[in-house]
Amino acid sequence: GASGVDVWARGDAGPWALLARPFVPGLGRTLIEGQGYDLEDDDFVFEKCYVPGLRRLGGFRTAAILAAPAPLQIAGAGEGFSEFLRGVYRMMELTESA
């Protein structure tokens, strides 16, 4: 379940929720459950979540940075992205990221 979660996005909705998350201030915890997609893979971005200019703006990494310090958990988005997210939250001395 997802008790205590304000936004819970699964599957193909996950990347879109991550992109939208920084634009909705005041939300609490956000949980994004992927299905093995790699948010750093250009083929995935082009096929499933095409946003012109997304890479120039920093891609999903920028969206994750802008979502902080709100609690954010992302599962199934590729280990490279997960490690990046953990690093961002460690740097901000926050604990909620996965």
KELO-510608 format. One record per atom (N, C-alpha, C): x, y, z; residue number from 0; atom name. Coordinates in nm, 2 decimals, padded with zeros to 4 digits. Each point is the difference from the previous one (the first is absolute). Layout:
<recs>
<rec X="X" Y="Y" Z="Z" k="NUM" a="CA"/>
...
</recs>
This chain:
<recs>
<rec X="00.08" Y="-00.12" Z="00.00" k="0" a="N"/>
<rec X="-00.08" Y="00.12" Z="00.00" k="0" a="CA"/>
<rec X="00.08" Y="00.12" Z="00.00" k="0" a="C"/>
<rec X="-00.06" Y="00.12" Z="00.00" k="1" a="N"/>
<rec X="00.07" Y="00.12" Z="00.00" k="1" a="CA"/>
<rec X="-00.06" Y="00.10" Z="00.10" k="1" a="C"/>
<rec X="-00.01" Y="-00.04" Z="00.13" k="2" a="N"/>
<rec X="-00.06" Y="00.09" Z="00.10" k="2" a="CA"/>
<rec X="00.11" Y="00.11" Z="00.03" k="2" a="C"/>
<rec X="-00.05" Y="00.11" Z="00.02" k="3" a="N"/>
<rec X="00.08" Y="00.12" Z="00.03" k="3" a="CA"/>
<rec X="00.06" Y="00.06" Z="-00.13" k="3" a="C"/>
<rec X="-00.05" Y="-00.04" Z="-00.11" k="4" a="N"/>
<rec X="00.05" Y="00.05" Z="-00.13" k="4" a="CA"/>
<rec X="-00.10" Y="00.10" Z="-00.06" k="4" a="C"/>
<rec X="00.05" Y="00.11" Z="-00.05" k="5" a="N"/>
<rec X="-00.09" Y="00.10" Z="-00.07" k="5" a="CA"/>
<rec X="-00.01" Y="-00.03" Z="-00.14" k="5" a="C"/>
<rec X="00.11" Y="-00.05" Z="-00.06" k="6" a="N"/>
<rec X="00.00" Y="-00.03" Z="-00.15" k="6" a="CA"/>
<rec X="00.06" Y="-00.14" Z="-00.01" k="6" a="C"/>
<rec X="-00.07" Y="-00.09" Z="-00.07" k="7" a="N"/>
<rec X="00.04" Y="-00.13" Z="-00.02" k="7" a="CA"/>
<rec X="-00.02" Y="-00.03" Z="-00.15" k="7" a="C"/>
<rec X="00.11" Y="-00.01" Z="-00.07" k="8" a="N"/>
<rec X="-00.01" Y="-00.03" Z="-00.15" k="8" a="CA"/>
<rec X="00.07" Y="-00.13" Z="-00.03" k="8" a="C"/>
<rec X="-00.07" Y="-00.08" Z="-00.08" k="9" a="N"/>
<rec X="00.06" Y="-00.13" Z="-00.04" k="9" a="CA"/>
<rec X="00.01" Y="-00.02" Z="-00.15" k="9" a="C"/>
<rec X="00.10" Y="-00.08" Z="-00.04" k="10" a="N"/>
<rec X="00.01" Y="-00.03" Z="-00.14" k="10" a="CA"/>
<rec X="00.04" Y="00.12" Z="-00.08" k="10" a="C"/>
<rec X="-00.07" Y="00.01" Z="-00.11" k="11" a="N"/>
<rec X="00.03" Y="00.11" Z="-00.10" k="11" a="CA"/>
<rec X="-00.03" Y="00.13" Z="00.06" k="11" a="C"/>
<rec X="-00.08" Y="00.01" Z="00.10" k="12" a="N"/>
<rec X="-00.04" Y="00.13" Z="00.06" k="12" a="CA"/>
<rec X="00.12" Y="00.06" Z="00.08" k="12" a="C"/>
<rec X="00.09" Y="-00.09" Z="00.04" k="13" a="N"/>
<rec X="00.11" Y="00.04" Z="00.09" k="13" a="CA"/>
<rec X="00.09" Y="00.12" Z="-00.05" k="13" a="C"/>
<rec X="00.05" Y="-00.02" Z="-00.12" k="14" a="N"/>
<rec X="00.08" Y="00.11" Z="-00.06" k="14" a="CA"/>
<rec X="-00.07" Y="00.13" Z="-00.01" k="14" a="C"/>
<rec X="-00.13" Y="00.00" Z="-00.04" k="15" a="N"/>
<rec X="-00.08" Y="00.12" Z="-00.01" k="15" a="CA"/>
<rec X="-00.02" Y="00.06" Z="00.14" k="15" a="C"/>
<rec X="-00.03" Y="-00.08" Z="00.10" k="16" a="N"/>
<rec X="-00.01" Y="00.05" Z="00.14" k="16" a="CA"/>
<rec X="00.12" Y="00.07" Z="00.05" k="16" a="C"/>
<rec X="00.12" Y="-00.06" Z="-00.04" k="17" a="N"/>
<rec X="00.13" Y="00.06" Z="00.05" k="17" a="CA"/>
<rec X="00.02" Y="00.13" Z="-00.07" k="17" a="C"/>
<rec X="-00.04" Y="00.01" Z="-00.13" k="18" a="N"/>
<rec X="00.02" Y="00.13" Z="-00.07" k="18" a="CA"/>
<rec X="-00.10" Y="00.11" Z="00.06" k="18" a="C"/>
<rec X="-00.12" Y="-00.04" Z="00.04" k="19" a="N"/>
<rec X="-00.09" Y="00.09" Z="00.05" k="19" a="CA"/>
<rec X="00.02" Y="00.04" Z="00.15" k="19" a="C"/>
<rec X="00.06" Y="-00.09" Z="00.07" k="20" a="N"/>
<rec X="00.01" Y="00.02" Z="00.15" k="20" a="CA"/>
<rec X="00.06" Y="00.13" Z="00.04" k="20" a="C"/>
<rec X="00.10" Y="00.06" Z="-00.06" k="21" a="N"/>
<rec X="00.05" Y="00.13" Z="00.04" k="21" a="CA"/>
<rec X="-00.09" Y="00.11" Z="-00.01" k="21" a="C"/>
<rec X="-00.10" Y="-00.01" Z="-00.08" k="22" a="N"/>
<rec X="-00.10" Y="00.10" Z="-00.03" k="22" a="CA"/>
<rec X="-00.12" Y="00.00" Z="00.09" k="22" a="C"/>
<rec X="00.00" Y="-00.09" Z="00.10" k="23" a="N"/>
<rec X="-00.11" Y="-00.01" Z="00.09" k="23" a="CA"/>
<rec X="00.05" Y="00.02" Z="00.14" k="23" a="C"/>
<rec X="00.02" Y="00.12" Z="00.05" k="24" a="N"/>
<rec X="00.06" Y="00.02" Z="00.13" k="24" a="CA"/>
<rec X="-00.10" Y="-00.04" Z="00.11" k="24" a="C"/>
<rec X="00.05" Y="-00.03" Z="00.11" k="25" a="N"/>
<rec X="-00.09" Y="-00.04" Z="00.12" k="25" a="CA"/>
<rec X="-00.03" Y="-00.14" Z="00.01" k="25" a="C"/>
<rec X="00.03" Y="-00.08" Z="-00.10" k="26" a="N"/>
<rec X="-00.03" Y="-00.14" Z="00.01" k="26" a="CA"/>
<rec X="00.10" Y="-00.07" Z="00.09" k="26" a="C"/>
<rec X="-00.04" Y="-00.10" Z="00.07" k="27" a="N"/>
<rec X="00.09" Y="-00.08" Z="00.08" k="27" a="CA"/>
<rec X="00.07" Y="-00.11" Z="-00.08" k="27" a="C"/>
<rec X="00.00" Y="-00.12" Z="00.05" k="28" a="N"/>
<rec X="00.08" Y="-00.10" Z="-00.05" k="28" a="CA"/>
<rec X="-00.05" Y="-00.05" Z="-00.14" k="28" a="C"/>
<rec X="00.09" Y="-00.02" Z="-00.09" k="29" a="N"/>
<rec X="-00.03" Y="-00.05" Z="-00.14" k="29" a="CA"/>
<rec X="00.07" Y="-00.13" Z="-00.02" k="29" a="C"/>
<rec X="-00.08" Y="-00.10" Z="-00.04" k="30" a="N"/>
<rec X="00.05" Y="-00.13" Z="-00.03" k="30" a="CA"/>
<rec X="-00.02" Y="-00.03" Z="-00.14" k="30" a="C"/>
<rec X="00.11" Y="-00.04" Z="-00.07" k="31" a="N"/>
<rec X="-00.01" Y="-00.03" Z="-00.14" k="31" a="CA"/>
<rec X="00.05" Y="-00.15" Z="-00.02" k="31" a="C"/>
<rec X="-00.08" Y="-00.08" Z="-00.05" k="32" a="N"/>
<rec X="00.03" Y="-00.14" Z="-00.02" k="32" a="CA"/>
<rec X="00.02" Y="-00.03" Z="-00.15" k="32" a="C"/>
<rec X="00.12" Y="-00.02" Z="-00.04" k="33" a="N"/>
<rec X="00.03" Y="-00.03" Z="-00.14" k="33" a="CA"/>
<rec X="-00.02" Y="-00.15" Z="-00.03" k="33" a="C"/>
<rec X="00.02" Y="-00.03" Z="-00.13" k="34" a="N"/>
<rec X="-00.01" Y="-00.14" Z="-00.04" k="34" a="CA"/>
<rec X="00.13" Y="-00.03" Z="-00.08" k="34" a="C"/>
<rec X="00.11" Y="00.03" Z="00.07" k="35" a="N"/>
<rec X="00.13" Y="-00.04" Z="-00.06" k="35" a="CA"/>
<rec X="00.04" Y="00.10" Z="-00.11" k="35" a="C"/>
<rec X="-00.05" Y="00.12" Z="00.00" k="36" a="N"/>
<rec X="00.04" Y="00.09" Z="-00.10" k="36" a="CA"/>
<rec X="00.13" Y="00.08" Z="00.05" k="36" a="C"/>
<rec X="00.07" Y="00.05" Z="-00.10" k="37" a="N"/>
<rec X="00.13" Y="00.07" Z="00.04" k="37" a="CA"/>
<rec X="-00.02" Y="00.15" Z="-00.04" k="37" a="C"/>
<rec X="-00.01" Y="00.08" Z="00.10" k="38" a="N"/>
<rec X="-00.03" Y="00.14" Z="-00.03" k="38" a="CA"/>
<rec X="00.12" Y="00.08" Z="-00.06" k="38" a="C"/>
<rec X="00.11" Y="-00.07" Z="-00.02" k="39" a="N"/>
<rec X="00.12" Y="00.05" Z="-00.06" k="39" a="CA"/>
<rec X="00.01" Y="-00.04" Z="-00.14" k="39" a="C"/>
<rec X="-00.08" Y="-00.09" Z="-00.05" k="40" a="N"/>
<rec X="00.01" Y="-00.06" Z="-00.13" k="40" a="CA"/>
<rec X="-00.08" Y="00.08" Z="-00.10" k="40" a="C"/>
<rec X="00.07" Y="00.05" Z="-00.10" k="41" a="N"/>
<rec X="-00.07" Y="00.09" Z="-00.10" k="41" a="CA"/>
<rec X="-00.10" Y="-00.07" Z="-00.08" k="41" a="C"/>
<rec X="00.01" Y="-00.13" Z="-00.03" k="42" a="N"/>
<rec X="-00.10" Y="-00.08" Z="-00.07" k="42" a="CA"/>
<rec X="-00.13" Y="-00.01" Z="00.08" k="42" a="C"/>
<rec X="00.01" Y="-00.02" Z="00.13" k="43" a="N"/>
<rec X="-00.12" Y="00.00" Z="00.09" k="43" a="CA"/>
<rec X="-00.06" Y="00.14" Z="00.00" k="43" a="C"/>
<rec X="00.07" Y="00.10" Z="00.01" k="44" a="N"/>
<rec X="-00.05" Y="00.14" Z="00.01" k="44" a="CA"/>
<rec X="-00.08" Y="00.03" Z="-00.14" k="44" a="C"/>
<rec X="00.06" Y="-00.04" Z="-00.11" k="45" a="N"/>
<rec X="-00.06" Y="00.03" Z="-00.13" k="45" a="CA"/>
<rec X="-00.12" Y="-00.08" Z="-00.02" k="45" a="C"/>
<rec X="00.00" Y="-00.13" Z="00.04" k="46" a="N"/>
<rec X="-00.11" Y="-00.09" Z="-00.02" k="46" a="CA"/>
<rec X="-00.12" Y="00.02" Z="00.10" k="46" a="C"/>
<rec X="00.03" Y="00.02" Z="00.13" k="47" a="N"/>
<rec X="-00.10" Y="00.00" Z="00.10" k="47" a="CA"/>
<rec X="-00.04" Y="00.14" Z="00.06" k="47" a="C"/>
<rec X="00.10" Y="00.09" Z="-00.01" k="48" a="N"/>
<rec X="-00.02" Y="00.13" Z="00.07" k="48" a="CA"/>
<rec X="00.06" Y="00.11" Z="-00.08" k="48" a="C"/>
<rec X="-00.04" Y="00.01" Z="-00.12" k="49" a="N"/>
<rec X="00.07" Y="00.10" Z="-00.09" k="49" a="CA"/>
<rec X="-00.04" Y="00.14" Z="00.04" k="49" a="C"/>
<rec X="00.10" Y="00.08" Z="00.03" k="50" a="N"/>
<rec X="-00.02" Y="00.14" Z="00.04" k="50" a="CA"/>
<rec X="00.11" Y="00.07" Z="-00.08" k="50" a="C"/>
<rec X="-00.03" Y="00.08" Z="-00.10" k="51" a="N"/>
<rec X="00.11" Y="00.07" Z="-00.07" k="51" a="CA"/>
<rec X="00.08" Y="00.09" Z="00.09" k="51" a="C"/>
<rec X="00.13" Y="-00.02" Z="-00.01" k="52" a="N"/>
<rec X="00.10" Y="00.08" Z="00.08" k="52" a="CA"/>
<rec X="00.02" Y="-00.05" Z="00.14" k="52" a="C"/>
<rec X="-00.06" Y="-00.11" Z="00.03" k="53" a="N"/>
<rec X="00.02" Y="-00.05" Z="00.14" k="53" a="CA"/>
<rec X="00.14" Y="-00.02" Z="00.04" k="53" a="C"/>
<rec X="00.08" Y="-00.06" Z="-00.09" k="54" a="N"/>
<rec X="00.14" Y="-00.03" Z="00.03" k="54" a="CA"/>
<rec X="00.08" Y="00.14" Z="00.02" k="54" a="C"/>
<rec X="-00.03" Y="00.10" Z="-00.08" k="55" a="N"/>
<rec X="00.07" Y="00.13" Z="00.02" k="55" a="CA"/>
<rec X="-00.03" Y="00.06" Z="00.13" k="55" a="C"/>
<rec X="-00.12" Y="-00.03" Z="00.06" k="56" a="N"/>
<rec X="-00.04" Y="00.06" Z="00.13" k="56" a="CA"/>
<rec X="00.05" Y="-00.09" Z="00.12" k="56" a="C"/>
<rec X="00.07" Y="-00.10" Z="-00.03" k="57" a="N"/>
<rec X="00.06" Y="-00.09" Z="00.10" k="57" a="CA"/>
<rec X="-00.08" Y="-00.13" Z="00.02" k="57" a="C"/>
<rec X="-00.10" Y="-00.02" Z="-00.08" k="58" a="N"/>
<rec X="-00.08" Y="-00.12" Z="00.01" k="58" a="CA"/>
<rec X="-00.07" Y="-00.03" Z="00.13" k="58" a="C"/>
<rec X="-00.01" Y="-00.12" Z="00.04" k="59" a="N"/>
<rec X="-00.07" Y="-00.04" Z="00.12" k="59" a="CA"/>
<rec X="00.08" Y="00.04" Z="00.12" k="59" a="C"/>
<rec X="00.13" Y="00.01" Z="-00.01" k="60" a="N"/>
<rec X="00.08" Y="00.04" Z="00.11" k="60" a="CA"/>
<rec X="-00.04" Y="00.14" Z="00.05" k="60" a="C"/>
<rec X="-00.02" Y="00.09" Z="-00.09" k="61" a="N"/>
<rec X="-00.04" Y="00.13" Z="00.04" k="61" a="CA"/>
<rec X="-00.13" Y="00.00" Z="00.06" k="61" a="C"/>
<rec X="-00.10" Y="-00.08" Z="-00.05" k="62" a="N"/>
<rec X="-00.13" Y="-00.01" Z="00.07" k="62" a="CA"/>
<rec X="00.01" Y="-00.05" Z="00.14" k="62" a="C"/>
<rec X="00.09" Y="-00.10" Z="00.02" k="63" a="N"/>
<rec X="00.02" Y="-00.05" Z="00.14" k="63" a="CA"/>
<rec X="00.06" Y="00.10" Z="00.09" k="63" a="C"/>
<rec X="00.10" Y="00.08" Z="-00.05" k="64" a="N"/>
<rec X="00.06" Y="00.10" Z="00.08" k="64" a="CA"/>
<rec X="-00.10" Y="00.11" Z="00.04" k="64" a="C"/>
<rec X="-00.08" Y="00.04" Z="-00.10" k="65" a="N"/>
<rec X="-00.10" Y="00.10" Z="00.03" k="65" a="CA"/>
<rec X="-00.12" Y="-00.05" Z="00.09" k="65" a="C"/>
<rec X="-00.02" Y="-00.13" Z="00.01" k="66" a="N"/>
<rec X="-00.10" Y="-00.05" Z="00.09" k="66" a="CA"/>
<rec X="00.05" Y="00.00" Z="00.14" k="66" a="C"/>
<rec X="00.13" Y="-00.01" Z="00.02" k="67" a="N"/>
<rec X="00.05" Y="00.01" Z="00.14" k="67" a="CA"/>
<rec X="-00.02" Y="00.14" Z="00.06" k="67" a="C"/>
<rec X="-00.02" Y="00.01" Z="00.13" k="68" a="N"/>
<rec X="00.02" Y="-00.10" Z="00.10" k="68" a="CA"/>
<rec X="-00.12" Y="-00.09" Z="00.03" k="68" a="C"/>
<rec X="-00.11" Y="00.01" Z="-00.08" k="69" a="N"/>
<rec X="-00.11" Y="-00.08" Z="00.03" k="69" a="CA"/>
<rec X="00.04" Y="-00.15" Z="00.00" k="69" a="C"/>
<rec X="-00.06" Y="-00.08" Z="00.09" k="70" a="N"/>
<rec X="00.03" Y="-00.14" Z="00.00" k="70" a="CA"/>
<rec X="-00.03" Y="-00.07" Z="-00.14" k="70" a="C"/>
<rec X="00.09" Y="-00.07" Z="-00.06" k="71" a="N"/>
<rec X="-00.01" Y="-00.05" Z="-00.13" k="71" a="CA"/>
<rec X="00.06" Y="-00.14" Z="00.00" k="71" a="C"/>
<rec X="-00.08" Y="-00.10" Z="-00.04" k="72" a="N"/>
<rec X="00.05" Y="-00.14" Z="-00.02" k="72" a="CA"/>
<rec X="-00.03" Y="-00.04" Z="-00.14" k="72" a="C"/>
<rec X="00.11" Y="-00.06" Z="-00.06" k="73" a="N"/>
<rec X="-00.02" Y="-00.05" Z="-00.14" k="73" a="CA"/>
<rec X="00.06" Y="-00.14" Z="00.00" k="73" a="C"/>
<rec X="-00.08" Y="-00.09" Z="-00.04" k="74" a="N"/>
<rec X="00.04" Y="-00.14" Z="-00.01" k="74" a="CA"/>
<rec X="00.00" Y="-00.05" Z="-00.15" k="74" a="C"/>
<rec X="00.09" Y="-00.08" Z="-00.04" k="75" a="N"/>
<rec X="00.00" Y="-00.05" Z="-00.13" k="75" a="CA"/>
<rec X="00.04" Y="00.09" Z="-00.11" k="75" a="C"/>
<rec X="00.08" Y="00.10" Z="00.03" k="76" a="N"/>
<rec X="00.04" Y="00.10" Z="-00.11" k="76" a="CA"/>
<rec X="00.15" Y="-00.01" Z="-00.04" k="76" a="C"/>
<rec X="00.06" Y="-00.11" Z="00.03" k="77" a="N"/>
<rec X="00.14" Y="-00.02" Z="-00.03" k="77" a="CA"/>
<rec X="00.09" Y="00.04" Z="00.11" k="77" a="C"/>
<rec X="00.10" Y="-00.08" Z="00.03" k="78" a="N"/>
<rec X="00.09" Y="00.02" Z="00.11" k="78" a="CA"/>
<rec X="00.08" Y="00.13" Z="-00.01" k="78" a="C"/>
<rec X="00.04" Y="00.04" Z="-00.11" k="79" a="N"/>
<rec X="00.07" Y="00.13" Z="-00.02" k="79" a="CA"/>
<rec X="-00.08" Y="00.12" Z="00.05" k="79" a="C"/>
<rec X="-00.13" Y="00.00" Z="-00.04" k="80" a="N"/>
<rec X="-00.09" Y="00.11" Z="00.04" k="80" a="CA"/>
<rec X="-00.02" Y="-00.01" Z="00.15" k="80" a="C"/>
<rec X="-00.02" Y="-00.12" Z="00.05" k="81" a="N"/>
<rec X="-00.03" Y="-00.02" Z="00.15" k="81" a="CA"/>
<rec X="00.12" Y="00.05" Z="00.08" k="81" a="C"/>
<rec X="00.12" Y="-00.03" Z="-00.04" k="82" a="N"/>
<rec X="00.12" Y="00.04" Z="00.07" k="82" a="CA"/>
<rec X="00.01" Y="00.15" Z="00.00" k="82" a="C"/>
<rec X="-00.03" Y="00.06" Z="-00.12" k="83" a="N"/>
<rec X="00.00" Y="00.15" Z="-00.01" k="83" a="CA"/>
<rec X="-00.10" Y="00.06" Z="00.10" k="83" a="C"/>
<rec X="-00.12" Y="-00.05" Z="00.00" k="84" a="N"/>
<rec X="-00.10" Y="00.05" Z="00.09" k="84" a="CA"/>
<rec X="00.04" Y="-00.01" Z="00.15" k="84" a="C"/>
<rec X="00.06" Y="-00.12" Z="00.03" k="85" a="N"/>
<rec X="00.04" Y="-00.01" Z="00.14" k="85" a="CA"/>
<rec X="00.11" Y="00.10" Z="00.03" k="85" a="C"/>
<rec X="00.09" Y="00.03" Z="-00.09" k="86" a="N"/>
<rec X="00.10" Y="00.10" Z="00.02" k="86" a="CA"/>
<rec X="-00.05" Y="00.14" Z="00.02" k="86" a="C"/>
<rec X="-00.11" Y="00.03" Z="-00.08" k="87" a="N"/>
<rec X="-00.06" Y="00.14" Z="00.01" k="87" a="CA"/>
<rec X="-00.06" Y="00.01" Z="00.14" k="87" a="C"/>
<rec X="-00.07" Y="-00.10" Z="00.05" k="88" a="N"/>
<rec X="-00.06" Y="00.01" Z="00.13" k="88" a="CA"/>
<rec X="00.10" Y="00.00" Z="00.11" k="88" a="C"/>
<rec X="00.11" Y="-00.08" Z="-00.02" k="89" a="N"/>
<rec X="00.11" Y="00.00" Z="00.10" k="89" a="CA"/>
<rec X="00.06" Y="00.14" Z="00.01" k="89" a="C"/>
<rec X="00.03" Y="00.06" Z="-00.11" k="90" a="N"/>
<rec X="00.06" Y="00.14" Z="-00.01" k="90" a="CA"/>
<rec X="-00.09" Y="00.10" Z="00.07" k="90" a="C"/>
<rec X="-00.13" Y="-00.02" Z="-00.01" k="91" a="N"/>
<rec X="-00.10" Y="00.09" Z="00.06" k="91" a="CA"/>
<rec X="-00.02" Y="-00.04" Z="00.15" k="91" a="C"/>
<rec X="00.06" Y="-00.10" Z="00.04" k="92" a="N"/>
<rec X="-00.02" Y="-00.06" Z="00.14" k="92" a="CA"/>
<rec X="-00.14" Y="-00.04" Z="00.02" k="92" a="C"/>
<rec X="-00.06" Y="-00.06" Z="-00.10" k="93" a="N"/>
<rec X="-00.14" Y="-00.05" Z="00.01" k="93" a="CA"/>
<rec X="00.01" Y="-00.15" Z="00.00" k="93" a="C"/>
<rec X="-00.10" Y="-00.07" Z="00.04" k="94" a="N"/>
<rec X="00.01" Y="-00.15" Z="00.00" k="94" a="CA"/>
<rec X="-00.09" Y="-00.07" Z="-00.09" k="94" a="C"/>
<rec X="-00.10" Y="00.07" Z="-00.06" k="95" a="N"/>
<rec X="-00.11" Y="-00.07" Z="-00.07" k="95" a="CA"/>
<rec X="00.04" Y="00.00" Z="-00.15" k="95" a="C"/>
<rec X="00.06" Y="-00.11" Z="-00.05" k="96" a="N"/>
<rec X="00.02" Y="-00.03" Z="-00.14" k="96" a="CA"/>
<rec X="00.03" Y="-00.14" Z="-00.01" k="96" a="C"/>
<rec X="-00.03" Y="-00.06" Z="-00.12" k="97" a="N"/>
<rec X="00.03" Y="-00.14" Z="-00.02" k="97" a="CA"/>
<rec X="00.02" Y="-00.03" Z="-00.14" k="97" a="C"/>
</recs>
